[in-house]
Amino acid sequence: MHYAEFYRTSGYARFDRKERGIRGGIIHGIRADQRGHAFTDPAMRDVVIGLTLAGRTAARWKVGSKWRETACRCRGDIGVSPMDEPVEFDVPRPHSLLILSVSRDFAETVAQEKSLDVLDRLNTLHRAYLQDASVEAAMRRCWDALAYDDAVSELRLDGLGRLLIAALLEQLEATVTQREATKTSVSLALLEDYVRSHLGRRISVVELAAICGNSPTTFRRRLHKEHGLTPYAIVQDIRIQVATERLRAGRDSLSQIALDLGFADQAHFSRAYKARTGVNPTSLRPKRTFSRG
């Protein structure tokens, strides 16, 4: 079943609407004024794209077993329903939509011509509403072109359909790129500065994660992936580095170094230092020399 057929025979049929379509069936359009509703759209072969024209409403939608939601779906928001999967909607307030259904056969033709995984990519766009001026403009141009039913209009729709698919794919790529760019790398230099400034007390994973803009779970994973370290190891390594510097300077006692660096006592410090370096901390202290008088 194509989306236009479903719309005419479902609960949506009671809403005011205007339909447009031409020969060839590349794209079908519906301009609808919908009231609040909770409907389930069955699995469709078409690529179904909805542009909110007016109204503000919360919205929930479920694909598979996962519900997703937005607190406010408003003008300019664009939603793409996945092919071959039912979508359950819960939209409580009135709103106006432009709905375009792009023939799956047409999308597959574009995919084959360009050797692109068009269908798989489009099927990921249901995860969130998007706002994109290029996609909106392409949808409005498609709707305008659907007002005419002749060979020239069919040719125009072929080009506009390709433009719409390209705009959706470009928006998807931009979203992925932006998501990757906003990931904060784990900076060892930043962590070292922080740890060196707080060595006299316990340093939590939550603190270290916040320095890098990550959750504790993400921080642990990325610290290990990028540097092969654990949070405990990085703190302990820096403690040992600072201890080595102070031992070689020879100005402080082992007990003072242990206290300043957050160890329980001198014995704890000595055990940890030997475990980390293989030598006793006393071996790094400068040798005292005595002059004969």
Secondary structure, 3 states (H helix, E strand, C coil): CCHHHHHHHCHHHHCEEEEEECCCCCEEEEEEEECCECCEECCCCCEEEEEEEECCEEEEEEECCEEEEEEEECCCCEEEECCCCCEEEEECCCEEEEEEEECHHHHHHHHHHHCCCHHHHHCCHHHCCECCHHHHHHHHHHHHHCCCCCHHHHHHHHHHHHHHHHHHHHHHHHHHHHHHHCCCCCCHHHHHHHHHHCCCCCCCHHHHHHHCCCCHHHHHHHHHHHHCCCHHHHHHHHHHHHHHHHHHHCCCCHHHHHHHCCCCCHHHHHHHHHHHHCCCHHHHCCCCCCCCC
